[in-house]
Amino acid sequence: MIDSTTALQSTDRAEIRADRRRLVEALRAHRRLLGARRPFELADRRRLNREGGARSRAQARRDKALQRIHEKRVRSERSLTRRLDGLDGKRAGREHRALAVLRRESIERSLRSTRLTPSQVNGIGGGLVRDLAAQGITTAADFRRVSWGKAPNGRGGEVLYIHRTEGRKVHINGIGEHRGRPLMEWRRAAVARAEARAPKELPADERHRIEEIIETERLRLREELDRIPKDAESARAEIEEAHAEHLVALTATEREAQERADLRRAEFDDMAERLLALRAELAAHVDAHGDLGLIERRARSRALRPVPTAPPLVPAPRSPKGTAEDARPAPDAGSAEALPAPDVRAAGAQDDRADHVRTAPGVRAGLGWLVPVALFGATAVLGAGETAATPLWFAVAARLVALAVVVDLLRLWIPRRGLRTPGPMPAGTGLVAAGAFLGLAAASMFVDPEHAAGGAPWAVAAVSALLVLVGASRRTGGGDGTAGPTG
């Protein structure tokens, strides 16, 4: 005979185990689903980092484009101003060239009108005049000078040649030194008379014509100069408009991604609340019905293990003002999946301040810093004033110090020349470099017997120490970073 009470208790215990198993399985299922929150938060943090990087790159492109526009405007205004200032000199040059042309034409006309006749040149009669005319020499403009040279047939020694204006030289039988000299004196006299009769100044109409040309050029340059600010402003407006459109597109994309992230995060929050409810229900079930054995305890302990949380990322991602990052709901502090949230706004403000210093338009480390780099590089290779009496330890130490200074300067200079990380060199860097160079010079003087006994090494060493101290204090004092190659 079966006891009905025992059967009822067995049935109730099986139902209790089934309810306990259902609760444990539900807990394990929710825990597995909630375990995806950590990779989700990491991926969402990377997304925010990418969005901040995209905005930084867009801002850098905008600043670079505006800087190019400003530089182009400055160059154009400077060039046009120089051209405007040089118009008076240009007018004087034009007048000088026009007067030179006018005088040359007048002299040419006068020389062509001065014909060669037997009565004008001593020793040259009608026959030589006809011989000269046969060679194309009839006026003072037909030849330039005379010279001696070998005879055309190679015999008879040297003869006198007459150089024509066209460039060909001819020899006239019967014209030698005694007749060539009067011929050249006649031409020089003709040139002197032509130059004396040539105009000494431009006519009024020619000066007026040049003045009109210069004034027209002046008006054109002034119009271009007045148009440069308008063109620059138009180009700047286009850049700003394109940048604003790009920011609108970025904001829309970020908002969509943030909305999807918020929906996913809300799902995780619901899972967390359901997990807490299931834990409370399981705890109440355990309190009501007690322990059901080792297997049940193990399953329950596995189901109640804490969910791993996502560690905070450093640096925190920067989010644009007013975007979805500010509107993100905070996780429930009492839930098992609550993540530690770093201060995104404070980190973003710090990064924005740093970017304001680094990416200021037109502020970059100058190329002049290559001079001390080259100087210390040569010292690292050739040494610091070494002689035959220089100890080996000093030669090695001087080269190592020069190499260290080269590495330090390049470490500071190369990142500050980049397009994404521009910036000035730290204040005091030039003073430290100059002090290091003077220190090497003082050390070389100390080890040199010829200079060690004098006071020059001590003076150089004192100046070197002063420069290093001042430069180091400026570098550690957080200067504005506008140091040049000399400090």
C-alpha positions, 0 to 999 in steps of 0.5 A: 500500500502506497502512502498518499502523503509520501506521494504528495511530498515526492510530487511537491519536491519534484515541482520545487526542483523544476521551479528551481531549475527553471530559475537557474536556467533563466539566470544563466541565460540572462547572464550569457546575454548580459555578458555581451555588454562589455564588448559592446561598451568597448566597441561604443567607446572606440566609436566615440574615439573615431567620431572625435578623431573625425571631428579633429581632422575636419577642424585641422583641414578647416584651419589649414585651408583658412591658413592657406587663404590668409597666406595667399592674401598676405602674399598677394597684397604684399606683391601688389603693394610693391608693384604700386610703389614701384610705378613711379620708378617704372614711369621713369624707366619708361621715359628713359627708354623712350628718350633713348630710342628717340635719341638713337633714331635721331642720331641714326637719321643724322648719320644717314644724312651725313654723306661721304664726299671727297671734300670732307675727309683729307686724303680721300678723293673721288676714286676712293669715295666711289670704291667705298660706295661700291662696298656700300659705304656712302654715309657715316651710318654705314660703318662703325670702326676700322681695324687691322688684319691679314690681307684677304689673299694672305699676302702682303702682311696686314691691311686696314679693314672697315667694319660695316654696320651690318657686321661684314668687314671690307678692305679698300685698296688705297685706304691704310693707316693714313687714310683710315684715321681721318675717316674715323675722325670724320665719323666721330665728328658726325656722331658728336654733331648728331648727339648734340642735335638729338633731343634731350627730353621727351616731347609732351605728348610722349610723356602724356602717353606714358603717364596714361599707361602708368595711371591705367596700370595703377588703377588696375593694381588698386582694383586688384588690391581692393578685390583681394579681401573680398576674394579671401572672404568669399573663399573663407565663407566657402570653407566655413560653409563646407566645414559646417555641412561636413559637421552636420553630416557627422552630427547626423551620423553620430546621432544615428549611431548613438540612438542605436547604442542607446537602444542596445544599452536600454536592452542591456538595462532591461536584462540587468533589471530582469537578472536582479528580479530573477536573483531575488526570486531565486533567493526567496525560493531558496529561503522558502524551500531550502537547499536541494543538494550539491548539484543544485548548489553548483548550478546555482553558484555558476548562475550567480557569478558576477558579470564582468564589467568593462574597464574605463578607457584612458584617454576617454573619448571626446564627444561634441557638445550637445550630441548623444554622449551627453544624453546617454542614460547612466547605468543603474548603480545597483545593477550587476552590469553597471560600468564605471563611467569616466568623466568624458566632459572633463577629458574632452575639455582638456583635449580641446584645450590641448588641441587649441594650443597644438593646432593653432593656424600658422604655429609650427616649429620653424625650419631654423631648428635644423641649424642647431641640429646640423651643428650638434650633428657635426660635433657628434661626428667631428668632435668639439675642438679636439687636438692631439692632446685631447684625452680619449674619454673627453672625445667620447663624452663630447660626442655622446653629449652632442648626439643626445642634444641632437636626439632631444631636438629632433624628438621635440621638432619632428612632431611639431612639424606634422600636419595633425600635431603642429606646434611651437617648440617649448620655451627655453629649448634654444637657450638649453641648446646654446648652453650645451654648445658653449659647455662643450666649447668650455670643456674642450678649452679646459682639456687643452693645455694652451687655454686651460690656464687662462680665464676664458674657459671659466667665463664660457663655462659660466655663460653656459651654465647660466643659459642652461639654467634659464632655459631649463627654468623656462621649459619646466615653468610651462612657457607659452611655447613660442620659442624660436631657434635662439630661445 
